[in-house]
Amino acid sequence: MEAVAPRVLEVDEISSLAPNLGDLVYWAPYRGLGFDGDALRTHYLERAIGRALSTSSVAVGAFSENRLVGFQVSDKSSFLANYFGVGCGSITFTALPQGQNEQQTVAESLCKTSISALKSEGVELASASTYTSEKALTWALQGSGFRLVEVFASYAQDIADIEFPRVSNGIMIRDCIEEDLSQIKQLYQGEIFPGRLVSDPNLPRDASYALYGRRFEEVFENKLGRIFVAEREGKLVGALIGIVDGELFDATGIKTNLLSGMGIIIDPANRGLGIATSLISERMRWYQDEGVKSVSFGASIDNVPMIRGLTKLGMEFTSSQCAFHAWL
Ligand SMILES: CC(C)(COP(=O)(O)OP(=O)(O)OC[C@H]1O[C@@H](n2cnc3c(N)ncnc32)[C@H](O)[C@@H]1OP(=O)(O)O)[C@@H](O)C(=O)NCCC(=O)NCCS
């Protein structure tokens, strides 16, 4: 490949380059789930272009002989920035040319340009994630100062014909009410399970765990989905979020759960009693009622109890992803 020239794109350039993007290679989410590839890929690309056009994003194009050979979008997160008091951004979409060598050259030029653009916009913590099989992008991130913070394993299941076990052992499952939220938040205090933010020694651990509790609050207050809580002997001992991805359904007709922000927490004194699997089973029945055919769920690969629970329910491994952080 001739010399590659990367640069930050202007908004009007992005619209005119958009028709060429479909020729590049990019990885859509829900890998290994057997959804209609074209609808999913088109939606994912359109969403990335929409983000690229927003003022809170940085879009970078790589050109070879005036031809677009790569495209990358990064978002600045005001929520995380406000929460941690640290400028936060993340690389959310990367499209590369065909061929391993070409991909490597282009990915490196995109990542370096994105990083310096994010830095000049006040981003101090940049994050990114790749499928472990995306070697060119993974190596380019590592070459641009990114460090591995989490390996995430995704599991999936076709649920249409499965009869999920009912709750037993004196466990009762019901919908969350407002009074439960403070108890759910308490369950995250003193936690030590693995995750992207909590693995980063430069972020305050307790605040990182507290974000999970905040997510329950956000889902409840904005009615983003359903929160299931488990009670045992009259005490709240666990909680789980369930959300159907409405945006994906409207755009593609694919009905499945949202990919992230689906927290689950069990009271440490009540673990190993099947409470997590009971909550997940109950949520599976709700997904079935909602017309969801395939469900996916992910966890840090080091989260042994979580992964054992998922496989026990019959979920199958579909893909692994790496999450990276770079302090700029
Ligand atoms: C992961 C978690 C939700 C599991 O809850 P739980 O109610 O204890 O899980 P269950 O009782 O349904 O058990 C699920 C499986 O994990 C096993 N398990 C539980 N604790 C374990 C441990 N410390 N090590 C290995 N396996 C364990 C159970 O035995 C069961 O498998 P088995 O029946 O084959 O033995 C709970 O440990 C937790 O709240 N962890 C902190 C929060 C978290 O990790 N959330 C997930 C983020 S994605």
The ligand as a MOL file (V3000), in Angstrom:
LIG
                    3D

  0  0  0     0  0            999 V3000
M  V30 BEGIN CTAB
M  V30 COUNTS 48 50 0 0 0
M  V30 BEGIN ATOM
M  V30 1 C -21.5060 -13.8560 39.9400 0
M  V30 2 C -22.6290 -13.8790 40.9490 0
M  V30 3 C -23.7700 -13.0000 40.4290 0
M  V30 4 C -23.1180 -15.3360 41.1140 0
M  V30 5 O -24.1990 -15.3300 42.0360 0
M  V30 6 P -24.6790 -16.6560 42.8310 0
M  V30 7 O -26.0770 -16.4440 43.2650 0
M  V30 8 O -23.6850 -17.0120 43.8450 0
M  V30 9 O -24.6180 -17.7230 41.6700 0
M  V30 10 P -25.3710 -19.1170 41.6670 0
M  V30 11 O -25.5600 -19.5910 43.0830 0
M  V30 12 O -26.5700 -19.0270 40.7920 0
M  V30 13 O -24.2410 -20.0490 41.0550 0
M  V30 14 C -23.7800 -20.0290 39.7340 0
M  V30 15 C -22.6270 -21.0020 39.6270 0
M  V30 16 O -21.4520 -20.4290 40.1470 0
M  V30 17 C -20.8780 -21.2980 41.1180 0
M  V30 18 N -20.1320 -20.4900 42.0660 0
M  V30 19 C -20.6400 -19.6180 42.9600 0
M  V30 20 N -19.6030 -19.0120 43.6200 0
M  V30 21 C -18.4540 -19.5230 43.1050 0
M  V30 22 C -17.0630 -19.2860 43.3340 0
M  V30 23 N -16.6470 -18.3890 44.2500 0
M  V30 24 N -16.1530 -19.9500 42.6010 0
M  V30 25 C -16.5540 -20.8440 41.6720 0
M  V30 26 N -17.8550 -21.1040 41.3950 0
M  V30 27 C -18.7880 -20.4560 42.1110 0
M  V30 28 C -22.0490 -21.9980 41.6890 0
M  V30 29 O -21.6840 -23.1290 42.3750 0
M  V30 30 C -22.8290 -22.2790 40.4360 0
M  V30 31 O -22.2450 -23.2980 39.6710 0
M  V30 32 P -22.4900 -24.8380 39.9910 0
M  V30 33 O -23.9370 -24.9990 40.2830 0
M  V30 34 O -22.0150 -25.4970 38.7650 0
M  V30 35 O -21.6500 -25.1200 41.1720 0
M  V30 36 C -22.1820 -13.4010 42.3670 0
M  V30 37 O -20.9900 -14.0690 42.6930 0
M  V30 38 C -21.9420 -11.9140 42.4460 0
M  V30 39 O -22.8510 -11.1450 42.8180 0
M  V30 40 N -20.7280 -11.4590 42.1260 0
M  V30 41 C -20.4050 -10.0450 42.1540 0
M  V30 42 C -21.0960 -9.2800 41.0400 0
M  V30 43 C -20.7320 -9.7870 39.6820 0
M  V30 44 O -19.7280 -10.4460 39.4670 0
M  V30 45 N -21.5650 -9.4480 38.7080 0
M  V30 46 C -21.3620 -9.8510 37.3330 0
M  V30 47 C -20.7510 -8.7880 36.5400 0
M  V30 48 S -20.9870 -9.1850 34.8170 0
M  V30 END ATOM
M  V30 BEGIN BOND
M  V30 1 1 1 2
M  V30 2 1 2 3
M  V30 3 1 2 4
M  V30 4 1 2 36
M  V30 5 1 4 5
M  V30 6 1 5 6
M  V30 7 2 6 7
M  V30 8 1 6 8
M  V30 9 1 6 9
M  V30 10 1 9 10
M  V30 11 2 10 11
M  V30 12 1 10 12
M  V30 13 1 10 13
M  V30 14 1 13 14
M  V30 15 1 14 15
M  V30 16 1 15 16
M  V30 17 1 15 30
M  V30 18 1 16 17
M  V30 19 1 17 18
M  V30 20 1 17 28
M  V30 21 1 18 19
M  V30 22 1 18 27
M  V30 23 2 19 20
M  V30 24 1 20 21
M  V30 25 1 21 22
M  V30 26 2 21 27
M  V30 27 1 22 23
M  V30 28 2 22 24
M  V30 29 1 24 25
M  V30 30 2 25 26
M  V30 31 1 26 27
M  V30 32 1 28 29
M  V30 33 1 28 30
M  V30 34 1 30 31
M  V30 35 1 31 32
M  V30 36 2 32 33
M  V30 37 1 32 34
M  V30 38 1 32 35
M  V30 39 1 36 37
M  V30 40 1 36 38
M  V30 41 2 38 39
M  V30 42 1 38 40
M  V30 43 1 40 41
M  V30 44 1 41 42
M  V30 45 1 42 43
M  V30 46 2 43 44
M  V30 47 1 43 45
M  V30 48 1 45 46
M  V30 49 1 46 47
M  V30 50 1 47 48
M  V30 END BOND
M  V30 END CTAB
M  END
